[in-house]
Amino acid sequence: MKVKVLLASVFREAAGRKELEEEVPEGFKLADLLHELALRFQGAFNKVLTPSGEVNEDVLLFLNGMSLKKADLELKEGDLIMITSEVVGGR
């Protein structure tokens, strides 16, 4: 089944593009996909999840528009994942 991954910020830079279409098997969890992306692209992708499986506090992770703190959900055909980093700024 296919899922789409939208990348912004440092994740776009690491992958060299803003969008990926990934083929994943039935029963694949979001965490599994994130681990595969970390192996393929390295860099910022290695810091999306903490060792305990939580989403790193500097990362914003969305599945079909829903903000996630854990990546333990099973993926479905046509899911839309967005990965970006929290923007901090000000004076």
PyRosetta script that sets phi, psi and omega in degrees:
from pyrosetta import init, pose_from_sequence

init()
pose = pose_from_sequence("MKVKVLLASVFREAAGRKELEEEVPEGFKLADLLHELALRFQGAFNKVLTPSGEVNEDVLLFLNGMSLKKADLELKEGDLIMITSEVVGGR")
pose.set_psi(1, 155.4)
pose.set_omega(1, -176.3)
pose.set_phi(2, -109.4)
pose.set_psi(2, 142.0)
pose.set_omega(2, 172.8)
pose.set_phi(3, -130.3)
pose.set_psi(3, 156.0)
pose.set_omega(3, 179.6)
pose.set_phi(4, -111.4)
pose.set_psi(4, 138.2)
pose.set_omega(4, 179.1)
pose.set_phi(5, -120.8)
pose.set_psi(5, 119.8)
pose.set_omega(5, 175.4)
pose.set_phi(6, -97.6)
pose.set_psi(6, 132.9)
pose.set_omega(6, -175.8)
pose.set_phi(7, -118.6)
pose.set_psi(7, 138.6)
pose.set_omega(7, 176.7)
pose.set_phi(8, -134.9)
pose.set_psi(8, 164.6)
pose.set_omega(8, 173.5)
pose.set_phi(9, 59.9)
pose.set_psi(9, -135.3)
pose.set_omega(9, -175.5)
pose.set_phi(10, -64.6)
pose.set_psi(10, -23.7)
pose.set_omega(10, 179.6)
pose.set_phi(11, -73.3)
pose.set_psi(11, -36.9)
pose.set_omega(11, 175.2)
pose.set_phi(12, -64.2)
pose.set_psi(12, -42.7)
pose.set_omega(12, 179.1)
pose.set_phi(13, -63.2)
pose.set_psi(13, -43.6)
pose.set_omega(13, -177.9)
pose.set_phi(14, -65.0)
pose.set_psi(14, -40.1)
pose.set_omega(14, -177.6)
pose.set_phi(15, -85.1)
pose.set_psi(15, -19.9)
pose.set_omega(15, -178.6)
pose.set_phi(16, 76.9)
pose.set_psi(16, 13.5)
pose.set_omega(16, 176.0)
pose.set_phi(17, -159.3)
pose.set_psi(17, 165.9)
pose.set_omega(17, -174.5)
pose.set_phi(18, -97.4)
pose.set_psi(18, -10.4)
pose.set_omega(18, -176.3)
pose.set_phi(19, -146.5)
pose.set_psi(19, 140.3)
pose.set_omega(19, 176.2)
pose.set_phi(20, -127.5)
pose.set_psi(20, 145.5)
pose.set_omega(20, 169.3)
pose.set_phi(21, -116.6)
pose.set_psi(21, 118.6)
pose.set_omega(21, -173.7)
pose.set_phi(22, -113.5)
pose.set_psi(22, 137.3)
pose.set_omega(22, 173.6)
pose.set_phi(23, -93.4)
pose.set_psi(23, 121.7)
pose.set_omega(23, -179.0)
pose.set_phi(24, -129.0)
pose.set_psi(24, 150.8)
pose.set_omega(24, 179.8)
pose.set_phi(25, -78.8)
pose.set_psi(25, 161.5)
pose.set_omega(25, 174.0)
pose.set_phi(26, -55.2)
pose.set_psi(26, 142.5)
pose.set_omega(26, 177.8)
pose.set_phi(27, 82.5)
pose.set_psi(27, -0.4)
pose.set_omega(27, -179.3)
pose.set_phi(28, -71.5)
pose.set_psi(28, 133.3)
pose.set_omega(28, 178.8)
pose.set_phi(29, -96.6)
pose.set_psi(29, 159.7)
pose.set_omega(29, 178.2)
pose.set_phi(30, -57.2)
pose.set_psi(30, -40.1)
pose.set_omega(30, 178.4)
pose.set_phi(31, -59.7)
pose.set_psi(31, -38.4)
pose.set_omega(31, 178.1)
pose.set_phi(32, -61.5)
pose.set_psi(32, -44.2)
pose.set_omega(32, 178.9)
pose.set_phi(33, -64.0)
pose.set_psi(33, -42.6)
pose.set_omega(33, -179.9)
pose.set_phi(34, -63.0)
pose.set_psi(34, -37.8)
pose.set_omega(34, 177.0)
pose.set_phi(35, -65.5)
pose.set_psi(35, -40.9)
pose.set_omega(35, 177.7)
pose.set_phi(36, -63.3)
pose.set_psi(36, -42.2)
pose.set_omega(36, 178.6)
pose.set_phi(37, -64.6)
pose.set_psi(37, -36.9)
pose.set_omega(37, 178.2)
pose.set_phi(38, -64.7)
pose.set_psi(38, -40.0)
pose.set_omega(38, 177.6)
pose.set_phi(39, -65.9)
pose.set_psi(39, -39.3)
pose.set_omega(39, -176.7)
pose.set_phi(40, -75.4)
pose.set_psi(40, -43.7)
pose.set_omega(40, -171.4)
pose.set_phi(41, -108.0)
pose.set_psi(41, -15.8)
pose.set_omega(41, 179.5)
pose.set_phi(42, 58.2)
pose.set_psi(42, -146.3)
pose.set_omega(42, 176.0)
pose.set_phi(43, 49.0)
pose.set_psi(43, -131.0)
pose.set_omega(43, -175.8)
pose.set_phi(44, -58.8)
pose.set_psi(44, -28.3)
pose.set_omega(44, -178.8)
pose.set_phi(45, -63.0)
pose.set_psi(45, -25.8)
pose.set_omega(45, 178.7)
pose.set_phi(46, -69.4)
pose.set_psi(46, -12.7)
pose.set_omega(46, -176.0)
pose.set_phi(47, -112.8)
pose.set_psi(47, 11.5)
pose.set_omega(47, 179.8)
pose.set_phi(48, -65.7)
pose.set_psi(48, -46.0)
pose.set_omega(48, -179.0)
pose.set_phi(49, -110.9)
pose.set_psi(49, 145.3)
pose.set_omega(49, 172.9)
pose.set_phi(50, -78.9)
pose.set_psi(50, 167.5)
pose.set_omega(50, 178.0)
pose.set_phi(51, -57.5)
pose.set_psi(51, -25.8)
pose.set_omega(51, 179.9)
pose.set_phi(52, -86.2)
pose.set_psi(52, 0.8)
pose.set_omega(52, 177.6)
pose.set_phi(53, 91.7)
pose.set_psi(53, 1.9)
pose.set_omega(53, 176.4)
pose.set_phi(54, -78.5)
pose.set_psi(54, 154.3)
pose.set_omega(54, 173.9)
pose.set_phi(55, -74.6)
pose.set_psi(55, 129.9)
pose.set_omega(55, 179.8)
pose.set_phi(56, -55.7)
pose.set_psi(56, 141.5)
pose.set_omega(56, -176.4)
pose.set_phi(57, -63.9)
pose.set_psi(57, -17.7)
pose.set_omega(57, 178.5)
pose.set_phi(58, -90.9)
pose.set_psi(58, 1.0)
pose.set_omega(58, -175.6)
pose.set_phi(59, -115.6)
pose.set_psi(59, 139.3)
pose.set_omega(59, 172.0)
pose.set_phi(60, -108.5)
pose.set_psi(60, 121.8)
pose.set_omega(60, -177.1)
pose.set_phi(61, -123.1)
pose.set_psi(61, 126.3)
pose.set_omega(61, -178.8)
pose.set_phi(62, -125.1)
pose.set_psi(62, 141.3)
pose.set_omega(62, 173.1)
pose.set_phi(63, -124.5)
pose.set_psi(63, 113.3)
pose.set_omega(63, -177.5)
pose.set_phi(64, 52.6)
pose.set_psi(64, 40.9)
pose.set_omega(64, 176.8)
pose.set_phi(65, 85.3)
pose.set_psi(65, -5.1)
pose.set_omega(65, -178.8)
pose.set_phi(66, -98.0)
pose.set_psi(66, 125.2)
pose.set_omega(66, 178.6)
pose.set_phi(67, -70.6)
pose.set_psi(67, 136.1)
pose.set_omega(67, -176.9)
pose.set_phi(68, -119.7)
pose.set_psi(68, 146.7)
pose.set_omega(68, 172.6)
pose.set_phi(69, -107.9)
pose.set_psi(69, -17.6)
pose.set_omega(69, 176.1)
pose.set_phi(70, -130.8)
pose.set_psi(70, 154.2)
pose.set_omega(70, -176.8)
pose.set_phi(71, -113.0)
pose.set_psi(71, 36.8)
pose.set_omega(71, -174.6)
pose.set_phi(72, -94.5)
pose.set_psi(72, 10.2)
pose.set_omega(72, -179.6)
pose.set_phi(73, -81.8)
pose.set_psi(73, 143.8)
pose.set_omega(73, 177.4)
pose.set_phi(74, -79.1)
pose.set_psi(74, 136.1)
pose.set_omega(74, -179.4)
pose.set_phi(75, -79.7)
pose.set_psi(75, 151.8)
pose.set_omega(75, 178.3)
pose.set_phi(76, -128.4)
pose.set_psi(76, 157.7)
pose.set_omega(76, 177.5)
pose.set_phi(77, -50.0)
pose.set_psi(77, 130.0)
pose.set_omega(77, 175.8)
pose.set_phi(78, 83.2)
pose.set_psi(78, 2.0)
pose.set_omega(78, 179.1)
pose.set_phi(79, -58.2)
pose.set_psi(79, 147.8)
pose.set_omega(79, 177.7)
pose.set_phi(80, -117.5)
pose.set_psi(80, 118.0)
pose.set_omega(80, -178.7)
pose.set_phi(81, -110.9)
pose.set_psi(81, 137.0)
pose.set_omega(81, 174.5)
pose.set_phi(82, -126.0)
pose.set_psi(82, 133.5)
pose.set_omega(82, 179.0)
pose.set_phi(83, -125.3)
pose.set_psi(83, 125.7)
pose.set_omega(83, 177.0)
pose.set_phi(84, -148.1)
pose.set_psi(84, 171.0)
pose.set_omega(84, 177.3)
pose.set_phi(85, -106.5)
pose.set_psi(85, 151.7)
pose.set_omega(85, 178.1)
pose.set_phi(86, -67.4)
pose.set_psi(86, 134.0)
pose.set_omega(86, -179.5)
pose.set_phi(87, -94.6)
pose.set_psi(87, 126.7)
pose.set_omega(87, 179.0)
pose.set_phi(88, -119.8)
pose.set_psi(88, 133.4)
pose.set_omega(88, 179.8)
pose.set_phi(89, -160.7)
pose.set_psi(89, -172.0)
pose.set_omega(89, 178.3)
pose.set_phi(90, 129.6)
pose.set_psi(90, -176.0)
pose.set_omega(90, -179.9)
pose.set_phi(91, -129.8)
pose.dump_pdb("model.pdb")
